Amino acid sequence: MPAEALRRRATPADLPVADRLRLFAAVSAGNLAALGSRLANRGSGASIRGQVLTRLAPDAFRLLLQGRRIASVSGTNGKTTTTHLLAAAVRAGLGAESGRLVTNADGANLHYGIASALSQAPSSDLAVLETDERVVSDMIAYGRPEVLVLLNFSRDQLDRHHEIKALGRSWRAALDRAGQDGPTVIANADDPLVVWSAGTAPKVVWVNTATTWTADAALCPACGSVLTTDGDRWDCPGCDLTQPQATWRVSGDSIVLPDGSTVVPELRVPGSFNVSNAACALAAAVELGVGVPEALRGMRTVTSPAGRFATATLHGTSVRLLLAKNPAGWAEALPLATSDPVLLAIDSVAADGKDVSWLWDVDFEQLQGREVFATGPRAQDLAVRLAYAEVQHRVIPDLAAALAAAVPVQTSSPTPGSPAAPLDLIATYTPFQKLLKMAGLR
């Protein structure tokens, strides 16, 4: 798609006067609430702004989406990082017009979080929006996105997303209702539920992401048969659902483009899974009209999206912050954590998911031989799992106290005179947010 496509401006929505006045009043009230939150040192205020805004104007989500060109990113894992990568790619493509872009960079991806971000950029006609899995159907219906990136499905927040197939069914139905006016979908060809969910879209760009997590993809979402695998491809023996041929592919640390050429993204965020996220972001950027060189240049500016992979100084030592919310996320995060000791922080409030039975699906055995500090309100649950994994550990539920205790036993740098490697800390969502606040990153 030529670069002219990116420069095409959206047509501003012509809202009735009554809607404009009501929305203005609701946004003003939300901004006051956000200011109060900042003055009280309770955070950026983005969340409370959105909650006040949508309470006073329940249709704010729908109204604020109008008149914009939208790219939406969803999936269980990686949507925050992928959104940052895609937004950076679009900014690079826009150049001097980068002010046209709005994104929910803080990761607030429910209706009120998206409305909050959009309310602060009324003149921005391009939006790259991280979208919670439950919000995708409304995003398709009200936002009419040009591009929809569907990354993966995994068990997450088991009390809230207890059946991921129901989410996939809602995506499939929303795309079916949108018909030919629906978005171009950038979809992970390695995930059977994503493939089935995207099956009603008018156009799908398939990406082979070299996914390694397959524990949530045993059964065919279409007919319920047990899926078979042949090499790195999956197939259903009971119906015609099969892994589609991808035009974009991840190969090691490289991305193979549709024309067969290969690029190395050279990201500043770690992990092979982020190469997969970058492949999806790059495919989406190209669909929007960004050139590959410009997109890669933009993505290389992303370092710690919403605090993920950030390195901060806490208790006088360097700590690297890793977020992992479910078994698939932990499978990717644990190999990145190379420090000894390593800290693991677990909570189970609404944002984390109240059911922590997922701990038994995580391969904590790989931590054998290192000392682990289990912290957070559900540290005892984690300790039981670590005991069965035969991992040496200490239980210190208070996060600050655990950090203070871990620093003295941190392995020093093997090179005299050089700084020690960062202490790795993997946390679920709520303790991760607390860590960002402790580090002054939010």
C-alpha positions as CSV (number, residue, x, y, z in Angstrom):
1,M,0.0,0.0,0.0
2,P,1.5,3.4,-1.0
3,A,2.6,5.9,1.7
4,E,-0.2,8.2,0.5
5,A,-2.6,5.9,2.3
6,L,-1.1,6.9,5.7
7,R,-1.4,10.6,4.9
8,R,-5.1,10.3,4.1
9,R,-7.0,12.1,6.8
10,A,-10.2,10.9,8.3
11,T,-13.4,12.8,8.1
12,P,-14.3,14.5,11.4
13,A,-17.5,13.2,13.0
14,D,-20.4,15.7,12.8
15,L,-21.9,15.1,16.2
16,P,-25.2,16.8,17.2
17,V,-24.8,19.9,19.4
18,A,-26.3,18.2,22.4
19,D,-23.8,15.3,22.2
20,R,-20.9,17.7,21.8
21,L,-21.9,19.7,24.9
22,R,-22.6,16.6,27.0
23,L,-19.3,15.1,26.0
24,F,-17.4,18.4,26.7
25,A,-18.9,18.5,30.2
26,A,-18.0,14.9,30.9
27,V,-14.5,15.3,29.6
28,S,-14.0,18.4,31.7
29,A,-15.2,16.6,34.8
30,G,-12.9,13.7,34.0
31,N,-9.9,16.0,33.6
32,L,-10.6,17.5,37.1
33,A,-10.7,14.1,38.6
34,A,-7.4,13.2,36.9
35,L,-5.9,16.4,38.2
36,G,-7.0,15.5,41.7
37,S,-5.4,12.1,41.3
38,R,-2.1,13.6,40.4
39,L,-2.2,16.1,43.2
40,A,-2.9,13.4,45.7
41,N,0.0,11.3,44.2
42,R,-2.4,8.5,43.3
43,G,-1.1,8.1,39.8
44,S,-1.5,9.7,36.4
45,G,-5.3,10.0,36.7
46,A,-5.9,8.4,33.3
47,S,-8.1,5.7,34.8
48,I,-10.2,7.9,37.0
49,R,-10.6,10.3,34.1
50,G,-12.1,7.6,32.0
51,Q,-14.3,6.3,34.7
52,V,-15.8,9.7,35.5
53,L,-16.1,10.5,31.8
54,T,-18.0,7.3,30.9
55,R,-20.2,7.5,34.0
56,L,-21.4,11.0,33.0
57,A,-21.5,10.2,29.3
58,P,-22.1,6.4,28.9
59,D,-21.8,6.6,25.1
60,A,-18.4,8.4,25.3
61,F,-16.6,5.4,24.0
62,R,-18.7,5.3,20.8
63,L,-18.7,9.1,20.3
64,L,-15.0,9.5,20.8
65,L,-14.2,6.8,18.3
66,Q,-16.1,8.6,15.5
67,G,-14.1,10.4,12.8
68,R,-10.9,8.6,13.3
69,R,-8.8,6.0,11.4
70,I,-8.2,3.2,13.9
71,A,-5.9,0.3,14.3
72,S,-6.8,-1.9,17.2
73,V,-4.6,-4.5,18.9
74,S,-5.9,-7.3,21.0
75,G,-4.9,-10.7,22.4
76,T,-4.1,-12.3,25.7
77,N,-0.4,-11.6,25.7
78,G,1.7,-8.9,24.1
79,K,-0.9,-6.4,23.2
80,T,0.7,-3.5,25.2
81,T,4.1,-4.0,23.6
82,T,2.6,-4.6,20.1
83,T,0.6,-1.4,20.5
84,H,3.7,0.6,21.4
85,L,5.6,-0.9,18.5
86,L,2.8,-0.2,16.0
87,A,2.3,3.4,17.3
88,A,6.0,4.0,17.0
89,A,6.0,2.7,13.5
90,V,3.1,4.9,12.5
91,R,4.8,8.0,14.1
92,A,7.9,7.3,12.1
93,G,5.8,7.1,8.9
94,L,4.0,10.3,9.7
95,G,7.2,12.2,10.4
96,A,6.3,15.9,10.9
97,E,2.6,15.0,11.2
98,S,3.1,12.6,14.1
99,G,0.7,14.8,16.2
100,R,-2.1,13.3,14.2
101,L,-1.7,10.0,16.2
102,V,-3.3,9.2,19.6
103,T,-2.7,6.0,21.5
104,N,-3.5,4.6,25.0
105,A,0.1,4.2,25.9
106,D,-0.6,3.5,29.5
107,G,-2.2,0.2,28.7
108,A,-5.7,1.2,29.9
109,N,-7.6,-0.9,27.4
110,L,-11.2,-1.2,28.6
111,H,-14.0,1.1,27.4
112,Y,-13.2,3.9,29.9
113,G,-9.4,3.7,29.4
114,I,-9.8,4.0,25.6
115,A,-12.3,6.9,26.0
116,S,-9.9,8.6,28.5
117,A,-7.0,8.5,25.9
118,L,-9.2,9.7,23.0
119,S,-10.7,12.5,25.1
120,Q,-7.2,14.1,25.4
121,A,-6.6,14.2,21.6
122,P,-9.9,15.5,20.0
123,S,-8.1,16.6,16.8
124,S,-6.0,13.4,16.3
125,D,-7.5,11.5,13.4
126,L,-5.3,8.4,13.6
127,A,-5.6,6.1,16.6
128,V,-3.6,3.0,17.6
129,L,-5.5,1.4,20.4
130,E,-4.7,-1.4,22.7
131,T,-8.1,-3.2,23.2
132,D,-9.1,-5.7,25.9
133,E,-10.4,-9.0,24.5
134,R,-13.9,-8.2,25.9
135,V,-13.9,-4.8,24.1
136,V,-13.0,-6.0,20.6
137,S,-16.6,-6.6,19.6
138,D,-17.6,-3.0,20.5
139,M,-14.5,-1.7,18.9
140,I,-15.5,-3.4,15.6
141,A,-19.1,-2.2,15.9
142,Y,-18.5,1.4,16.9
143,G,-14.9,2.2,15.8
144,R,-14.9,0.4,12.4
145,P,-11.1,0.0,12.6
146,E,-9.2,-0.3,9.4
147,V,-6.8,-2.8,10.9
148,L,-7.3,-5.2,13.7
149,V,-4.3,-7.1,15.1
150,L,-5.3,-10.4,16.8
151,L,-2.3,-11.9,18.6
152,N,-3.2,-15.0,20.6
153,F,-5.6,-16.6,23.1
154,S,-4.5,-18.0,26.5
155,R,-6.2,-18.7,29.8
156,D,-5.9,-15.4,31.7
157,Q,-7.8,-14.0,34.7
158,L,-9.7,-17.3,35.0
159,D,-12.6,-15.8,37.0
160,R,-13.2,-13.2,34.2
161,H,-12.1,-15.0,31.0
162,H,-13.1,-18.4,32.2
163,E,-13.8,-19.7,28.6
164,I,-11.5,-18.2,26.0
165,K,-13.6,-19.8,23.2
166,A,-16.5,-17.5,24.2
167,L,-14.2,-14.5,23.5
168,G,-13.2,-16.0,20.2
169,R,-16.9,-16.6,19.3
170,S,-17.6,-12.9,20.0
171,W,-14.8,-11.8,17.8
172,R,-16.0,-14.0,15.0
173,A,-19.6,-12.8,15.3
174,A,-18.6,-9.2,15.3
175,L,-16.5,-9.6,12.2
176,D,-19.4,-11.4,10.5
177,R,-21.8,-8.6,11.4
178,A,-19.3,-6.0,10.0
179,G,-19.2,-7.8,6.7
180,Q,-17.2,-6.2,3.9
181,D,-16.9,-3.0,5.9
182,G,-15.0,-4.9,8.6
183,P,-11.3,-4.4,9.3
184,T,-8.3,-6.0,7.7
185,V,-7.2,-8.5,10.3
186,I,-3.6,-9.2,11.1
187,A,-3.8,-12.6,12.7
188,N,-1.5,-15.1,14.3
189,A,-1.7,-18.2,12.1
190,D,-0.1,-20.4,14.8
191,D,-3.1,-20.0,17.2
192,P,-6.1,-22.2,16.1
193,L,-8.6,-20.1,18.1
194,V,-7.4,-16.9,16.5
195,V,-7.6,-18.5,13.0
196,W,-11.2,-19.6,13.7
197,S,-12.1,-16.2,15.2
198,A,-10.8,-14.3,12.2
199,G,-12.5,-16.6,9.7
200,T,-15.4,-14.2,9.0
201,A,-13.2,-11.2,8.3
202,P,-13.2,-9.8,4.7
203,K,-9.4,-9.8,4.5
204,V,-6.8,-11.6,6.7
205,V,-3.1,-11.1,6.7
206,W,-1.6,-14.2,8.3
207,V,1.6,-14.1,10.4
208,N,3.5,-17.2,11.4
209,T,4.8,-16.1,14.8
210,A,6.8,-19.2,15.7
211,T,4.7,-19.6,18.8
212,T,6.0,-22.0,21.4
213,W,3.1,-22.0,23.8
214,T,0.5,-24.6,22.7
215,A,-1.1,-25.6,26.0
216,D,-4.3,-23.6,25.3
217,A,-4.7,-25.0,21.7
218,A,-5.4,-28.7,22.1
219,L,-9.0,-28.8,20.7
220,C,-10.5,-27.5,17.5
221,P,-12.6,-24.4,18.2
222,A,-14.9,-25.3,15.3
223,C,-15.8,-28.9,16.0
224,G,-14.1,-29.9,19.2
225,S,-11.8,-32.6,17.7
226,V,-8.3,-33.0,19.1
227,L,-5.9,-31.1,16.9
228,T,-2.9,-32.8,15.2
229,T,0.5,-31.3,14.5
230,D,2.9,-32.1,11.7
231,G,6.2,-30.4,12.3
232,D,5.3,-26.8,13.2
233,R,1.8,-26.9,11.6
234,W,-1.5,-27.8,13.2
235,D,-4.6,-29.3,11.5
236,C,-8.0,-30.5,12.6
237,P,-8.8,-34.1,11.5
238,G,-12.5,-33.5,12.1
239,C,-13.3,-30.5,9.9
240,D,-11.7,-28.2,7.4
241,L,-10.0,-25.9,9.9
242,T,-6.3,-25.9,9.3
243,Q,-3.3,-23.7,9.8
244,P,-3.3,-21.1,6.9
245,Q,-0.3,-20.3,4.8
246,A,1.3,-17.2,6.3
247,T,2.7,-14.3,4.2
248,W,4.7,-12.9,7.1
249,R,7.0,-15.3,9.1
250,V,9.2,-15.1,12.1
251,S,12.5,-17.0,11.7
252,G,14.7,-16.8,14.7
253,D,15.5,-13.2,15.3
254,S,14.4,-12.2,11.8
255,I,11.1,-11.4,10.1
256,V,10.5,-12.8,6.6
257,L,8.4,-10.3,4.5
258,P,5.8,-11.3,1.9
259,D,8.3,-10.8,-0.9
260,G,10.7,-13.3,0.7
261,S,13.2,-10.8,1.9
262,T,14.3,-10.8,5.5
263,V,14.7,-8.0,8.0
264,V,16.2,-8.1,11.5
265,P,14.1,-5.8,13.7
266,E,16.9,-5.1,16.2
267,L,14.4,-4.3,19.0
268,R,15.3,-2.7,22.3
269,V,12.9,-5.0,24.1
270,P,14.1,-8.5,24.9
271,G,12.7,-11.9,24.1
272,S,11.8,-14.0,21.0
273,F,8.2,-13.3,21.7
274,N,8.8,-9.6,21.1
275,V,10.1,-10.5,17.6
276,S,6.7,-12.1,17.1
277,N,5.0,-9.0,18.4
278,A,7.1,-6.9,16.0
279,A,6.1,-9.1,13.0
280,C,2.5,-8.4,13.7
281,A,3.1,-4.7,14.3
282,L,5.1,-4.5,11.1
283,A,2.4,-6.2,9.0
284,A,-0.2,-3.8,10.5
285,A,2.0,-0.8,9.8
286,V,2.4,-1.8,6.2
287,E,-1.3,-2.2,5.8
288,L,-1.7,1.4,7.1
289,G,0.7,2.6,4.5
290,V,4.0,2.8,6.5
291,G,7.1,1.7,4.6
292,V,9.1,-1.2,6.2
293,P,12.3,0.9,6.8
294,E,10.3,3.7,8.5
295,A,8.3,1.2,10.6
296,L,11.5,-0.6,11.8
297,R,13.1,2.7,12.6
298,G,10.2,3.7,14.7
299,M,9.9,0.3,16.5
300,R,13.6,0.5,17.5
301,T,12.8,3.5,19.7
302,V,10.5,1.4,22.0
303,T,12.4,0.5,25.2
304,S,10.0,-0.2,28.1
305,P,6.3,-0.1,27.0
306,A,4.2,0.9,30.0
307,G,7.1,-0.1,32.3
308,R,7.6,-3.6,30.9
309,F,11.3,-4.5,30.8
310,A,12.2,-1.2,32.6
311,T,15.3,-1.1,34.8
312,A,15.0,1.0,37.9
313,T,16.9,1.6,41.1
314,L,15.2,0.2,44.2
315,H,16.8,-0.1,47.6
316,G,20.1,1.0,46.1
317,T,20.3,-1.7,43.4
318,S,19.3,-2.1,39.8
319,V,16.1,-4.0,39.3
320,R,14.6,-5.2,36.0
321,L,10.8,-5.3,36.0
322,L,9.1,-8.1,34.0
323,L,5.4,-8.5,33.8
324,A,3.8,-12.0,33.5
325,K,0.0,-12.5,34.0
326,N,-0.7,-16.1,33.0
327,P,1.1,-19.3,32.1
328,A,1.9,-18.3,28.6
329,G,3.4,-15.0,29.8
330,W,5.4,-16.7,32.5
331,A,6.8,-19.2,30.0
332,E,8.3,-16.3,28.1
333,A,9.4,-14.2,31.1
334,L,11.1,-16.9,33.2
335,P,13.9,-17.6,30.6
336,L,14.7,-13.8,30.6
337,A,15.2,-13.8,34.4
338,T,18.8,-14.7,34.8
339,S,19.7,-13.1,38.1
340,D,20.4,-15.0,41.3
341,P,18.4,-14.4,43.4
342,V,15.2,-13.7,41.4
343,L,12.0,-12.2,42.9
344,L,8.5,-13.4,42.0
345,A,5.5,-11.3,43.1
346,I,2.0,-12.7,43.0
347,D,-1.4,-11.1,43.8
348,S,-5.0,-12.1,43.0
349,V,-7.2,-9.0,43.0
350,A,-9.5,-8.3,40.0
351,A,-6.7,-7.0,37.7
352,D,-4.6,-10.2,38.3
353,G,-7.4,-12.7,38.3
354,K,-8.6,-14.1,41.6
355,D,-8.0,-17.7,40.7
356,V,-4.3,-18.6,41.0
357,S,-4.6,-22.2,40.1
358,W,-2.6,-21.3,36.9
359,L,0.5,-21.4,39.0
360,W,0.6,-25.2,38.5
361,D,0.8,-24.7,34.8
362,V,4.1,-22.7,35.0
363,D,7.4,-24.5,34.7
364,F,9.0,-23.1,37.8
365,E,11.4,-26.1,37.8
366,Q,13.7,-24.2,35.6
367,L,14.6,-22.0,38.6
368,Q,16.2,-24.9,40.4
369,G,19.7,-24.1,41.7
370,R,18.9,-20.4,42.3
371,E,17.4,-18.7,45.3
372,V,13.9,-17.3,44.8
373,F,12.1,-14.7,46.9
374,A,8.3,-15.2,46.8
375,T,6.5,-12.0,47.6
376,G,3.1,-10.4,47.2
377,P,-0.3,-11.2,48.9
378,R,-0.3,-14.7,47.4
379,A,3.3,-15.5,48.2
380,Q,2.3,-18.6,50.2
381,D,0.4,-20.1,47.2
382,L,3.5,-19.5,45.1
383,A,5.7,-21.1,47.9
384,V,3.7,-24.3,47.7
385,R,4.2,-24.5,44.0
386,L,8.0,-23.8,44.4
387,A,8.3,-26.5,47.0
388,Y,6.9,-29.0,44.6
389,A,9.2,-27.7,42.0
390,E,12.1,-28.3,44.4
391,V,13.2,-24.6,44.1
392,Q,14.9,-23.0,47.1
393,H,12.9,-20.1,48.2
394,R,12.1,-17.6,50.9
395,V,8.6,-16.2,51.6
396,I,8.4,-12.4,52.3
397,P,4.9,-11.2,51.5
398,D,5.7,-7.5,51.7
399,L,7.2,-6.4,48.4
400,A,9.5,-3.7,49.8
401,A,10.8,-6.0,52.5
402,A,11.5,-8.8,49.9
403,L,13.5,-6.3,47.8
404,A,15.5,-5.2,50.8
405,A,16.2,-8.8,51.8
406,A,17.2,-9.9,48.2
407,V,19.7,-7.1,47.6
408,P,22.4,-8.3,50.1
409,V,22.5,-11.8,48.6
410,Q,22.5,-10.7,44.9
411,T,25.3,-12.3,43.0
412,S,28.0,-9.7,42.4
413,S,29.4,-8.9,38.9
414,P,31.9,-11.6,37.7
415,T,34.0,-8.7,36.3
416,P,35.7,-6.7,39.0
417,G,34.9,-3.0,38.9
418,S,31.9,-3.5,36.6
419,P,28.3,-3.1,37.8
420,A,26.3,-6.1,38.9
421,A,23.6,-7.4,36.5
422,P,20.1,-6.2,37.4
423,L,18.1,-8.1,39.9
424,D,15.2,-9.6,37.9
425,L,11.7,-9.3,39.4
426,I,8.7,-11.0,37.7
427,A,5.3,-9.8,38.8
428,T,1.6,-10.1,38.0
429,Y,-0.3,-7.0,37.2
430,T,-1.1,-5.4,40.6
431,P,2.4,-5.8,42.2
432,F,3.9,-4.7,38.9
433,Q,1.9,-1.4,39.1
434,K,3.1,-1.0,42.7
435,L,6.7,-1.5,41.6
436,L,6.3,1.2,38.9
437,K,5.1,3.6,41.5
438,M,7.9,2.7,43.9
439,A,10.4,3.3,41.0
440,G,8.8,6.6,40.1
441,L,7.8,5.3,36.7
442,R,4.1,6.2,37.0
